Amino acid sequence: MEITWLGHSSFLIVDSKGRKILTDPFDETVGYKVFNDEVDLVTISHNHFDHNYTNLLKGNPEIIKEIGLFYKADIAVQGIPSYHDSAKGAKRGENIIYTLIVDNYKICHLGDLGHLLSEEDLRKLGEVDILLIPVGGNYTLDGKEAAIVAKAINSKLIIPMHYKTPYVGFDIDGVENFITNMKNAERVKSNTLKIEGPLEGLNVIKILDPPM
């Protein structure tokens, strides 16, 4: 399996059979190159321009933008309700956390999560192999809050997302505050991570290069 960070909260996940999953696609105003290729499945955590832009996608992908259990493009997906802020959605609305079973790895994409998780939330997530977590603050969890959430989920691998890079103009923090509150962080000199075999350790952080 390959996980490619397209920028912001968007990832392209390609499984061993070549099936392609796209998370939270953004429009051209975000600052990264807009994805415009074919995919099999798209997950959308909430209906904001930097997370729901599907206009340029080719083919006829399955698009999931609601809570519930789904089996789409031969992939198991669960959408779990959450909020875009710490006021139960009063400020920025609702958010959907997605878990996906891909090549027997359980991937969790937190979308624009804006609050700490309850015991019930954690129970719904279950054991997670790969966590994709926002860390930039202001609109989402900040670095300190993200560290609390990451440690509570206790996944094997963590990939931070939704943070400041030279290519994005949003008023959000970089990844540094999150790293300060965690351990086992490693910078990967690529925006693609190849996953093979069993994952070793817990809460191992891989910081992917932002796409050019």
C-alpha beads as a LAMMPS data file, in Angstrom:
LAMMPS data file: protein, C-alpha beads

212 atoms
211 bonds

1 atom types
1 bond types

-500.0 500.0 xlo xhi
-500.0 500.0 ylo yhi
-500.0 500.0 zlo zhi

Masses

1 110.0

Atoms # bond

1 1 1 0.000 0.000 0.000
2 1 1 1.118 3.551 -0.740
3 1 1 -0.057 6.700 1.030
4 1 1 0.666 9.960 -0.789
5 1 1 0.081 13.308 0.897
6 1 1 -1.427 15.700 -1.647
7 1 1 -1.397 18.556 0.853
8 1 1 -3.715 19.869 3.580
9 1 1 -5.981 16.926 4.614
10 1 1 -5.909 15.173 1.264
11 1 1 -4.239 11.808 0.733
12 1 1 -4.195 9.355 -2.145
13 1 1 -4.168 5.799 -0.816
14 1 1 -3.409 3.030 -3.311
15 1 1 -3.849 -0.559 -2.176
16 1 1 -2.061 -3.686 -3.387
17 1 1 -4.746 -4.255 -6.036
18 1 1 -4.334 -0.768 -7.438
19 1 1 -7.573 0.618 -6.026
20 1 1 -7.353 4.334 -5.284
21 1 1 -8.898 6.180 -2.339
22 1 1 -8.874 9.976 -2.108
23 1 1 -9.533 11.852 1.144
24 1 1 -10.777 15.443 1.504
25 1 1 -9.933 16.862 -1.953
26 1 1 -9.369 20.651 -2.023
27 1 1 -9.882 23.361 -4.633
28 1 1 -7.283 25.572 -6.339
29 1 1 -7.378 28.316 -3.675
30 1 1 -5.654 26.148 -1.046
31 1 1 -2.191 26.440 -2.590
32 1 1 -1.365 22.859 -3.538
33 1 1 -1.895 21.262 -6.942
34 1 1 -5.490 20.111 -7.355
35 1 1 -5.854 16.356 -7.876
36 1 1 -7.578 15.602 -11.191
37 1 1 -7.004 11.916 -11.902
38 1 1 -9.197 8.816 -11.616
39 1 1 -9.953 7.271 -8.229
40 1 1 -12.292 4.546 -7.032
41 1 1 -13.444 6.061 -3.756
42 1 1 -13.560 9.539 -2.172
43 1 1 -14.226 10.393 1.469
44 1 1 -15.309 13.911 2.454
45 1 1 -15.185 14.856 6.121
46 1 1 -17.232 18.062 5.798
47 1 1 -18.607 20.393 3.185
48 1 1 -15.939 23.115 3.056
49 1 1 -14.075 24.150 -0.120
50 1 1 -10.731 22.864 1.150
51 1 1 -12.119 19.368 1.777
52 1 1 -14.896 18.647 -0.752
53 1 1 -13.707 19.608 -4.246
54 1 1 -14.508 16.770 -6.654
55 1 1 -15.202 18.765 -9.837
56 1 1 -12.010 17.753 -11.652
57 1 1 -11.991 14.062 -10.761
58 1 1 -12.130 11.720 -13.724
59 1 1 -14.154 8.545 -13.990
60 1 1 -17.083 7.758 -11.732
61 1 1 -15.780 7.401 -8.168
62 1 1 -17.895 6.394 -5.202
63 1 1 -18.183 9.450 -2.936
64 1 1 -18.874 9.077 0.779
65 1 1 -19.807 12.170 2.780
66 1 1 -22.004 10.816 5.554
67 1 1 -21.836 8.760 8.712
68 1 1 -22.509 5.018 8.719
69 1 1 -21.004 1.740 7.576
70 1 1 -20.219 1.320 3.886
71 1 1 -18.655 -1.226 1.584
72 1 1 -17.617 0.727 -1.480
73 1 1 -15.164 -0.176 -4.233
74 1 1 -14.540 -3.391 -2.292
75 1 1 -13.297 -1.390 0.721
76 1 1 -14.879 -1.242 4.193
77 1 1 -15.499 2.335 5.372
78 1 1 -17.037 3.679 8.562
79 1 1 -18.070 7.313 9.028
80 1 1 -18.190 8.414 12.659
81 1 1 -19.813 11.705 13.764
82 1 1 -17.699 14.419 15.372
83 1 1 -17.340 18.208 15.299
84 1 1 -15.213 20.833 13.568
85 1 1 -14.809 22.744 16.857
86 1 1 -14.899 22.302 20.627
87 1 1 -18.461 23.681 20.912
88 1 1 -20.327 20.685 19.444
89 1 1 -20.418 22.285 16.024
90 1 1 -21.730 25.696 17.087
91 1 1 -18.750 27.496 15.503
92 1 1 -17.849 25.449 12.424
93 1 1 -20.345 22.625 12.125
94 1 1 -20.003 18.880 12.002
95 1 1 -17.084 16.706 10.929
96 1 1 -16.890 13.060 9.943
97 1 1 -14.076 10.784 11.066
98 1 1 -13.495 7.920 8.639
99 1 1 -11.933 4.546 9.255
100 1 1 -11.013 2.419 6.251
101 1 1 -9.760 -1.149 6.069
102 1 1 -7.143 -1.220 3.311
103 1 1 -4.859 -4.240 2.785
104 1 1 -5.760 -5.347 6.339
105 1 1 -4.531 -2.034 7.813
106 1 1 -7.067 0.114 9.634
107 1 1 -6.597 3.730 8.583
108 1 1 -8.266 6.555 10.504
109 1 1 -8.678 9.989 8.893
110 1 1 -9.822 12.551 11.469
111 1 1 -10.858 15.218 8.963
112 1 1 -11.032 18.667 10.568
113 1 1 -11.543 17.365 14.088
114 1 1 -11.755 20.265 16.534
115 1 1 -12.129 18.593 19.926
116 1 1 -10.718 15.894 22.172
117 1 1 -12.277 12.452 21.871
118 1 1 -14.550 10.888 24.461
119 1 1 -14.288 7.309 25.646
120 1 1 -17.268 6.517 23.424
121 1 1 -15.524 8.072 20.416
122 1 1 -12.435 5.981 21.105
123 1 1 -14.538 2.848 21.464
124 1 1 -16.086 3.476 18.038
125 1 1 -12.648 3.910 16.468
126 1 1 -11.254 0.730 17.998
127 1 1 -7.677 -0.279 17.276
128 1 1 -6.087 1.892 14.597
129 1 1 -2.981 1.064 12.575
130 1 1 -2.456 4.349 10.714
131 1 1 -3.719 7.710 11.986
132 1 1 -4.049 10.798 9.772
133 1 1 -4.443 13.714 12.190
134 1 1 -4.824 17.517 11.853
135 1 1 -2.304 19.429 13.962
136 1 1 -2.341 23.060 12.755
137 1 1 -4.830 24.542 15.191
138 1 1 -7.184 27.516 14.731
139 1 1 -9.696 25.519 12.646
140 1 1 -8.783 22.112 14.086
141 1 1 -6.852 20.498 16.907
142 1 1 -3.638 22.340 17.693
143 1 1 -0.343 20.551 18.277
144 1 1 -0.899 19.963 21.995
145 1 1 -4.495 18.789 21.548
146 1 1 -3.496 16.581 18.618
147 1 1 -0.855 14.931 20.796
148 1 1 -3.500 14.166 23.440
149 1 1 -5.807 12.665 20.816
150 1 1 -3.001 10.701 19.143
151 1 1 -1.876 9.197 22.442
152 1 1 -5.468 8.273 23.301
153 1 1 -5.964 6.496 19.958
154 1 1 -2.526 4.884 20.338
155 1 1 -2.086 3.863 16.710
156 1 1 1.028 2.247 15.331
157 1 1 1.772 4.948 12.749
158 1 1 0.840 8.654 12.696
159 1 1 0.928 11.010 9.715
160 1 1 0.201 14.660 10.625
161 1 1 -1.817 16.823 8.219
162 1 1 -3.589 20.190 7.955
163 1 1 -0.670 22.360 9.040
164 1 1 1.254 25.343 7.699
165 1 1 3.739 24.797 4.869
166 1 1 5.303 27.260 2.385
167 1 1 2.505 26.469 -0.068
168 1 1 -0.587 27.194 2.027
169 1 1 -1.804 30.588 3.212
170 1 1 -4.186 29.545 5.986
171 1 1 -3.678 30.990 9.467
172 1 1 -2.548 27.716 11.021
173 1 1 0.556 26.486 12.819
174 1 1 3.302 24.308 11.443
175 1 1 3.915 20.737 12.539
176 1 1 6.537 21.644 15.165
177 1 1 4.226 22.024 18.174
178 1 1 2.831 18.555 17.575
179 1 1 6.311 17.054 17.323
180 1 1 7.343 18.787 20.563
181 1 1 4.492 17.065 22.390
182 1 1 5.236 13.639 20.899
183 1 1 8.198 11.322 20.374
184 1 1 9.394 9.054 17.563
185 1 1 9.061 11.666 14.802
186 1 1 10.885 11.110 11.528
187 1 1 10.876 13.297 8.429
188 1 1 10.376 11.409 5.182
189 1 1 12.043 12.968 2.136
190 1 1 9.014 12.289 -0.009
191 1 1 5.285 12.905 0.056
192 1 1 4.704 9.167 -0.448
193 1 1 5.038 6.449 2.161
194 1 1 5.077 2.776 1.207
195 1 1 3.545 0.418 3.781
196 1 1 4.560 -3.239 3.753
197 1 1 4.334 -5.969 6.365
198 1 1 3.635 -5.505 10.070
199 1 1 3.999 -2.036 11.575
200 1 1 6.475 -1.833 14.434
201 1 1 6.027 0.219 17.606
202 1 1 3.316 2.645 18.715
203 1 1 2.740 6.308 17.860
204 1 1 5.588 6.373 15.341
205 1 1 5.297 9.679 13.469
206 1 1 6.170 10.052 9.786
207 1 1 6.279 13.655 8.570
208 1 1 5.827 13.632 4.814
209 1 1 7.300 16.311 2.585
210 1 1 4.654 18.713 1.271
211 1 1 3.985 18.168 -2.430
212 1 1 5.565 20.667 -4.804

Bonds

1 1 1 2
2 1 2 3
3 1 3 4
4 1 4 5
5 1 5 6
6 1 6 7
7 1 7 8
8 1 8 9
9 1 9 10
10 1 10 11
11 1 11 12
12 1 12 13
13 1 13 14
14 1 14 15
15 1 15 16
16 1 16 17
17 1 17 18
18 1 18 19
19 1 19 20
20 1 20 21
21 1 21 22
22 1 22 23
23 1 23 24
24 1 24 25
25 1 25 26
26 1 26 27
27 1 27 28
28 1 28 29
29 1 29 30
30 1 30 31
31 1 31 32
32 1 32 33
33 1 33 34
34 1 34 35
35 1 35 36
36 1 36 37
37 1 37 38
38 1 38 39
39 1 39 40
40 1 40 41
41 1 41 42
42 1 42 43
43 1 43 44
44 1 44 45
45 1 45 46
46 1 46 47
47 1 47 48
48 1 48 49
49 1 49 50
50 1 50 51
51 1 51 52
52 1 52 53
53 1 53 54
54 1 54 55
55 1 55 56
56 1 56 57
57 1 57 58
58 1 58 59
59 1 59 60
60 1 60 61
61 1 61 62
62 1 62 63
63 1 63 64
64 1 64 65
65 1 65 66
66 1 66 67
67 1 67 68
68 1 68 69
69 1 69 70
70 1 70 71
71 1 71 72
72 1 72 73
73 1 73 74
74 1 74 75
75 1 75 76
76 1 76 77
77 1 77 78
78 1 78 79
79 1 79 80
80 1 80 81
81 1 81 82
82 1 82 83
83 1 83 84
84 1 84 85
85 1 85 86
86 1 86 87
87 1 87 88
88 1 88 89
89 1 89 90
90 1 90 91
91 1 91 92
92 1 92 93
93 1 93 94
94 1 94 95
95 1 95 96
96 1 96 97
97 1 97 98
98 1 98 99
99 1 99 100
100 1 100 101
101 1 101 102
102 1 102 103
103 1 103 104
104 1 104 105
105 1 105 106
106 1 106 107
107 1 107 108
108 1 108 109
109 1 109 110
110 1 110 111
111 1 111 112
112 1 112 113
113 1 113 114
114 1 114 115
115 1 115 116
116 1 116 117
117 1 117 118
118 1 118 119
119 1 119 120
120 1 120 121
121 1 121 122
122 1 122 123
123 1 123 124
124 1 124 125
125 1 125 126
126 1 126 127
127 1 127 128
128 1 128 129
129 1 129 130
130 1 130 131
131 1 131 132
132 1 132 133
133 1 133 134
134 1 134 135
135 1 135 136
136 1 136 137
137 1 137 138
138 1 138 139
139 1 139 140
140 1 140 141
141 1 141 142
142 1 142 143
143 1 143 144
144 1 144 145
145 1 145 146
146 1 146 147
147 1 147 148
148 1 148 149
149 1 149 150
150 1 150 151
151 1 151 152
152 1 152 153
153 1 153 154
154 1 154 155
155 1 155 156
156 1 156 157
157 1 157 158
158 1 158 159
159 1 159 160
160 1 160 161
161 1 161 162
162 1 162 163
163 1 163 164
164 1 164 165
165 1 165 166
166 1 166 167
167 1 167 168
168 1 168 169
169 1 169 170
170 1 170 171
171 1 171 172
172 1 172 173
173 1 173 174
174 1 174 175
175 1 175 176
176 1 176 177
177 1 177 178
178 1 178 179
179 1 179 180
180 1 180 181
181 1 181 182
182 1 182 183
183 1 183 184
184 1 184 185
185 1 185 186
186 1 186 187
187 1 187 188
188 1 188 189
189 1 189 190
190 1 190 191
191 1 191 192
192 1 192 193
193 1 193 194
194 1 194 195
195 1 195 196
196 1 196 197
197 1 197 198
198 1 198 199
199 1 199 200
200 1 200 201
201 1 201 202
202 1 202 203
203 1 203 204
204 1 204 205
205 1 205 206
206 1 206 207
207 1 207 208
208 1 208 209
209 1 209 210
210 1 210 211
211 1 211 212
